[in-house]
Amino acid sequence: MKKITIKPVWTIQGADNVALSPRLIELLSAVHQEGSLLAACQRLGLSYRHGWDLVRAGEAHFNTTLLHMERGKGSTLSPLAEKLVWADHRILARLQPILDSIASELATEIARVSPTGGQAFRIHASYGFSIEKLVESLMAEGVPIERRYATSTAAAAALRDGACDACGIHIPIGSQQPRALAHYAQWLDGEDLRVIDIATRRQGLMVAPGNPRKIYDLQDLTRADVKFINRPADSGTRFLLEGLLREKGLTDRPIQGFEQSEATHASVAAYVASGLADAGFGLERPARYFQLDFIPMVNERYVLVCRAATLDNPAMQAVKRTLADPDFKRTVDALPGYDAAHSGRITPWREAFASA
C-alpha cells in the first residue's frame, strides 16, 4: 500500500498578482526555531544567498522588515514575521489530521484497483499522538491501514455501524469516567467488544509561558480578563471539559470565548501560543511543543475498541505485536504526558473500566 502525504501550502499575493514563494514562510519558521538565518538555511538545504534573497523579496512585498539581524546575536523575527509564522503553525495544526485522513482514503482507493492491492484494516479514531505513532509503525511494516480521524463519538458510531474495524477513543480516569461510559454506551454497550490499551495521557489547561494571567484552575476561566479557546462541541475533550465544569459548579458562569473552537489539540495550543487566547484545554504534548505552560487536570486512557472476532484479523495481530514492542512503548513514553505501561493490554469492554 502506497503512502500518500498531503501538506498545506498557502500563498500571499499583492495587487500585481505576484505571489511570494511558499519557501519564505518555511524559512521564517526555521529562523524562529534555529535563531539564525544561516542555521535556518542549512536546515532547509538552501544556500545563504538564496535564503537572503527570499527574505529581501518578502520585505519588498510587505514594505517592512521581516528579520532583525545582529552580528554575533543571530536573527530575530519582526512582529509581522512572527504573525506569518504563527499563522502557518495554526494552519498546519488545524488541517493536518484532516489531510492525513484524506491521504489514507486515497491510498486505500489506489490499493483497491492495484494488482497487488488488498483489503485495508479500517481505523476510525479520535486524533491523538499515540494512535498516530501506532499507525506510522504499522504502515512502516507494510500493514494496509485506512485511518480516518474523527471525534470519539463519530468513531464509536462507525464501529457500531460496521464502517470501521476498530475505533480509537479516550476515557477519563476518575470521577468523570462513569459519565463518559454512559455516553459511549449509546454506541458500544451490549456487544462482544474488546478494549486494547494504547496509552494513558494527560489533559489540562494550556497557558502562555510564565502564566502571566495567573490561571491555575477552571474557575479562573470565568474571570472577565481571561479569554479561552475551546474544542468543538462534539469532541471528546469538550465533553470532558463540560463534565469538569459541572463537577465544580461552574456551568452557570460565563467563560469568554467558550463557544469559539479549534479543531485539534495542536491548533488550540497554537492559538494560545500566538496570543489570540489566554488559555485552552487539551493535551500536554502540543502544549510543550509550543512552549506553553501546562496545568494537568485529568489522566485518561486512549484505547482501541473492536469486536472480539476482529482480534484474529492479521492486521490486528500486527497491532498487538506493535503495542507490545518495547521500542514502540519507548516512543510513546517519550511524548510529554503519555505513558505506555499497559500498551497492548486486552480486556472485555464490560470489565475494562470496572476497577478504575
C-alpha positions in Angstrom: 0.0 0.0 0.0 1.4 3.4 -1.1 2.0 6.1 1.5 0.4 9.4 0.4 1.4 12.7 2.1 -0.6 15.9 1.7 0.8 19.2 3.1 -0.9 22.6 3.1 0.6 25.4 1.1 -0.6 28.9 1.3 0.4 31.9 -0.8 0.3 35.7 -0.4 -0.3 37.9 -3.5 -0.1 41.6 -3.9 -2.2 43.8 -6.2 0.1 42.9 -9.1 -0.9 39.2 -8.6 2.7 38.3 -7.9 2.9 35.6 -5.2 5.6 35.2 -2.6 7.5 32.0 -2.6 6.0 29.5 -0.1 9.5 28.8 1.0 9.7 32.2 2.6 7.2 31.1 5.3 9.1 27.8 5.7 12.4 29.8 6.1 10.9 32.2 8.7 9.7 29.3 10.7 13.1 27.7 10.6 14.7 31.0 11.7 12.2 31.1 14.6 13.4 27.6 15.7 17.1 27.9 14.9 17.7 31.5 16.0 19.7 32.5 12.9 19.3 32.8 9.1 22.4 30.8 8.5 21.2 27.8 10.6 17.8 28.0 9.1 19.2 27.9 5.5 21.4 24.9 6.5 18.4 23.1 7.9 16.4 23.6 4.8 19.2 22.8 2.4 19.3 26.4 1.0 22.3 28.5 0.2 22.7 31.5 2.4 22.4 33.8 -0.6 19.1 32.1 -1.7 17.7 32.4 1.8 18.7 36.1 2.0 17.1 36.7 -1.4 13.8 35.2 -0.1 13.8 37.5 2.9 14.5 40.6 0.8 11.7 39.6 -1.6 9.4 39.3 1.3 10.5 42.6 2.8 9.9 44.3 -0.6 6.5 42.7 -0.9 5.4 43.9 2.6 7.4 47.1 2.5 8.7 46.4 6.0 11.4 44.4 7.8 11.0 40.7 8.4 14.3 39.9 10.2 16.4 41.8 12.7 20.0 40.6 12.3 22.9 41.5 14.6 26.4 40.2 14.2 27.1 37.6 16.8 23.5 37.6 18.1 21.7 35.7 15.3 18.4 36.6 13.8 15.0 37.5 15.3 11.7 37.8 13.7 9.9 41.1 13.3 6.3 41.3 14.6 5.0 40.8 11.1 7.2 37.8 10.5 6.0 36.3 13.9 2.4 36.7 12.7 3.2 34.8 9.5 5.0 32.0 11.4 2.2 31.6 13.9 -0.4 31.6 11.1 1.5 28.8 9.4 1.6 26.8 12.7 -2.2 27.3 13.2 -2.9 26.2 9.6 -0.9 23.0 9.9 -2.2 22.2 13.4 -5.8 22.7 12.2 -5.6 20.8 8.9 -3.1 18.1 9.3 -5.4 15.4 10.8 -7.9 16.1 8.1 -5.3 15.9 5.4 -3.9 12.7 6.9 -7.4 11.1 6.7 -7.8 12.2 3.1 -4.4 10.8 2.2 -5.2 7.5 3.8 -8.5 7.3 1.9 -6.7 8.0 -1.4 -4.1 5.4 -0.6 -6.8 2.8 0.1 -8.6 3.7 -3.2 -5.4 3.3 -5.2 -4.7 0.0 -3.4 -8.1 -1.4 -4.3 -7.5 -1.0 -8.1 -3.9 -2.1 -7.9 -2.9 -5.7 -8.9 -1.3 -6.2 -5.5 -4.0 -4.3 -3.6 -5.9 -5.9 -0.7 -8.4 -5.0 2.0 -7.2 -2.3 4.3 -7.8 -2.5 8.1 -10.1 0.4 8.9 -9.4 2.5 12.0 -11.6 5.5 12.9 -10.1 7.3 15.8 -10.1 10.5 17.8 -6.8 12.2 16.8 -4.0 11.7 19.3 -0.3 11.3 19.2 -0.1 7.7 20.4 -2.5 6.5 17.7 -0.5 8.5 15.2 2.6 6.6 16.3 0.8 3.3 16.1 -0.4 3.9 12.5 3.0 5.1 11.5 4.6 1.9 12.8 2.0 -0.3 11.1 2.4 1.4 7.8 6.2 1.1 8.1 5.7 -2.7 8.4 3.6 -2.6 5.2 0.3 -3.3 7.0 -2.5 -1.9 4.9 -4.3 0.7 7.1 -7.1 3.1 6.3 -7.2 5.6 9.1 -9.8 8.3 9.5 -9.6 10.9 12.2 -12.9 11.8 13.7 -14.4 12.7 17.1 -14.6 9.9 19.6 -18.4 9.9 19.2 -18.2 9.5 15.5 -15.5 6.8 15.8 -17.7 4.8 18.2 -20.7 5.2 15.9 -18.6 4.0 13.0 -17.7 0.8 14.8 -21.4 0.2 15.7 -22.4 0.7 12.1 -19.7 -1.5 10.7 -17.9 1.4 9.0 -14.6 0.5 10.6 -12.8 -2.5 12.1 -11.6 -0.6 15.2 -12.2 2.7 16.8 -9.9 4.9 18.9 -11.5 6.7 21.9 -10.4 8.3 25.1 -11.9 7.5 28.5 -11.1 9.7 31.6 -9.7 8.0 34.7 -11.5 9.1 37.9 -14.7 11.0 38.7 -15.6 11.7 35.0 -15.3 8.0 33.9 -18.9 7.0 34.7 -20.3 9.9 32.7 -18.1 9.1 29.7 -19.0 5.4 29.8 -22.7 6.2 29.9 -22.2 8.5 26.9 -20.4 5.8 24.8 -23.0 3.2 25.8 -25.2 4.7 23.1 -22.9 3.0 20.5 -20.7 0.5 22.3 -22.8 -1.2 25.0 -24.2 -4.7 24.7 -21.8 -6.0 22.1 -19.0 -8.5 22.4 -16.3 -5.8 22.4 -12.7 -5.8 23.3 -10.6 -2.9 24.6 -7.0 -2.7 23.7 -5.0 -0.1 25.7 -2.6 2.1 23.8 -1.5 4.6 26.5 -2.6 7.0 29.2 -2.3 10.7 28.6 -2.8 14.0 30.5 -5.3 16.7 29.7 -5.2 20.1 31.3 -5.0 23.8 30.8 -2.6 25.3 28.3 -1.5 28.8 29.2 1.2 31.3 28.0 4.8 30.8 29.1 5.2 32.0 32.7 1.4 32.0 33.1 1.1 35.8 33.0 -2.7 35.7 33.7 -2.2 33.5 36.8 -4.6 30.8 35.5 -4.4 27.8 37.8 -7.8 26.2 37.9 -11.0 26.0 35.8 -12.6 28.7 38.0 -10.0 31.2 36.7 -11.5 30.7 33.2 -14.6 32.6 34.4 -12.7 35.8 35.1 -13.5 38.7 32.8 -9.8 39.3 31.9 -9.3 35.7 30.6 -10.0 34.7 27.0 -10.5 31.0 26.3 -10.3 28.9 23.2 -12.4 25.7 23.2 -12.6 22.4 21.3 -15.7 21.6 19.0 -19.0 20.8 20.7 -18.9 17.2 19.6 -15.3 16.4 20.6 -14.4 14.1 23.5 -12.3 16.8 25.1 -15.1 19.3 25.0 -17.4 16.6 26.6 -14.7 16.1 29.3 -14.3 19.8 30.0 -18.0 20.3 30.3 -18.2 17.5 32.8 -15.4 19.0 34.9 -17.1 22.4 34.9 -20.4 20.8 36.0 -18.5 18.9 38.8 -17.1 22.2 40.1 -20.5 24.0 39.8 -19.2 26.4 37.1 -21.7 25.7 34.3 -23.7 28.9 35.0 -20.6 31.1 35.0 -19.8 32.7 31.6 -16.4 31.9 30.1 -15.2 34.4 27.4 -14.6 32.5 24.2 -16.2 29.2 25.3 -18.2 28.9 22.0 -15.1 29.6 19.9 -13.3 26.4 19.0 -10.3 24.9 17.2 -10.4 21.5 15.6 -7.4 19.9 17.2 -5.3 19.9 20.4 -2.4 21.3 18.4 -4.4 24.1 16.9 -5.7 25.1 20.4 -2.1 25.2 21.6 -1.0 27.2 18.5 -3.9 29.6 19.1 -2.8 30.2 22.7 0.9 30.4 21.7 0.1 33.1 19.1 -1.5 35.3 21.8 -5.1 35.0 20.5 -6.3 33.4 23.7 -5.1 33.2 27.3 -5.9 29.6 27.8 -7.1 26.4 26.2 -7.9 22.9 27.4 -6.2 19.9 25.9 -3.2 17.5 25.8 0.2 18.2 27.4 2.2 17.2 24.3 1.2 20.1 22.0 1.4 22.5 24.9 5.0 21.5 25.4 5.7 21.6 21.7 4.6 25.2 21.5 6.5 26.0 24.7 3.4 26.7 26.8 2.9 26.2 30.5 0.6 23.2 31.3 -1.6 22.6 34.3 -2.5 18.9 34.4 -6.1 18.1 35.5 -7.1 14.7 34.2 -5.5 11.4 33.2 -7.3 9.3 30.6 -6.9 6.1 28.7 -6.6 6.1 25.0 -7.8 2.8 23.7 -8.8 0.9 20.6 -12.2 -0.9 20.7 -13.1 -3.7 18.3 -15.3 -6.8 18.2 -13.9 -9.9 19.7 -13.7 -11.7 16.3 -11.6 -8.9 14.9 -8.7 -9.9 17.2 -8.0 -12.8 14.8 -7.6 -10.4 11.8 -4.0 -10.4 10.5 -3.8 -6.6 10.8 -5.0 -6.7 14.4 -2.3 -9.3 15.1 0.2 -6.7 13.8 -1.4 -4.1 16.1 -1.0 -6.3 19.1 2.7 -7.1 18.2 3.4 -3.4 17.8 1.8 -2.4 21.1 3.8 -5.0 22.9 7.1 -3.9 21.3 9.4 -2.2 23.8 10.6 0.2 21.1 7.1 1.4 20.5 6.5 1.8 24.2 9.6 3.9 24.5 8.5 6.1 21.6 5.1 6.7 23.2 6.7 7.2 26.7 8.8 10.0 25.1 5.7 12.0 24.3 5.0 14.6 27.1 2.1 13.4 29.3 2.0 9.9 27.8 2.6 6.5 29.5 2.5 3.2 27.6 3.0 0.9 30.6 -0.2 -1.0 29.8 0.1 -0.8 26.0 -1.3 -3.9 24.4 -3.5 -5.0 27.3 -6.8 -6.6 26.0 -9.9 -6.6 28.2 -13.6 -7.2 27.5 -15.5 -3.9 27.4 -17.6 -4.7 30.4 -14.6 -5.4 32.5 -12.1 -2.9 31.1 -13.1 0.0 33.3 -14.6 -1.8 36.4 -11.6 -1.2 38.7 -10.7 2.3 37.6 
